[in-house]
Amino acid sequence: MTANVRPALRALAFVGAAFLVSGCSISTNLGGFGGSPPSPSASDENADGSPANLASLTEVIKSNPRDPQAYNVRGTVLGKSGKYQEALADFDQALAIDANYAQAYANRGLVYRQMKRFDNALADYTRAIELDATYAPAYLGRGITYRLRGEPQQAFDDLNKAIQLQPQNGQGYLNRGLLYQSQKQHNYAIDDFSTAITQMPNDAEPHISRGLSYMASNDFKAAASDLDEAVQREPRNLQAWMSRALAYEKLGEKEKAAGSYAQAMQIRAGYEPASQGFKRVGGRPGTSYNTF
């Protein structure tokens, strides 16, 4: 798989990048602070939000109050910790010191996106691109935002650019695959998810997404294989277990299907779609099932 751009989307109607499986919305991680790569535009993706680390970053700012990078780094950590208002304040300060700091614009755009303030996010990503037309994370972030807003062609164009500039970033392929998937172009989606898997080997999301496209293509054996991988990577992922249960149900392997539905019920007690699926495949409460 190369970084070559793909054919344009055949349809512009956006139907969402999620499938409904037995009443469970199956979607993939969209990137951001926490989960997969914490931020495509974060300056320190390995920073944690522990009190000790935040205190250390605050000391750096006290020692260097005019250093925009110090605010950008602390803002990134705060954003990864879900402290969005504090993160915005740090990015605002970084940009007050350096109004041409493209990375701070992209990072602030990510926080706005997480807050579902999509207009603000698009404005910040666009400003980052104006400042640095080769900054791949800004195209990726803007493409994801367009996807969330239901503007697939704009998303497609930005994701193509992000992949062209940074072909090693699996998030670009994952999100472009979701666009293809939403347009039922599953061959292209599967190809992109496959590339994402090679670049994000420890993530469940690309496996879940590819599994869903295989199911939509009636290849339930391939889907089950992907979803086996997904639940091993994230054993507490409800979406992965529900999707896996349906794949094995379609294959007629009721033992594995019942075990998967049972796992989903353990993750979310009282979850009706899992309970219904469990009954549908003949599951019996109190019985142990081999899930593999």
Secondary structure as UniProt FT lines:
FT   STRAND          19..21
FT   TURN            22..23
FT   STRAND          24..26
FT   TURN            40..41
FT   TURN            45..46
FT   HELIX           51..63
FT   TURN            65..66
FT   HELIX           68..80
FT   TURN            81..82
FT   HELIX           84..97
FT   TURN            99..100
FT   HELIX           102..114
FT   TURN            115..116
FT   HELIX           118..131
FT   TURN            133..134
FT   HELIX           136..148
FT   TURN            149..150
FT   HELIX           152..165
FT   TURN            167..168
FT   HELIX           170..182
FT   TURN            183..184
FT   HELIX           186..199
FT   TURN            201..202
FT   HELIX           205..216
FT   TURN            217..218
FT   HELIX           220..233
FT   TURN            235..236
FT   HELIX           238..251
FT   HELIX           254..267
FT   TURN            269..270
FT   HELIX           272..280
FT   TURN            281..282
FT   TURN            285..286
//
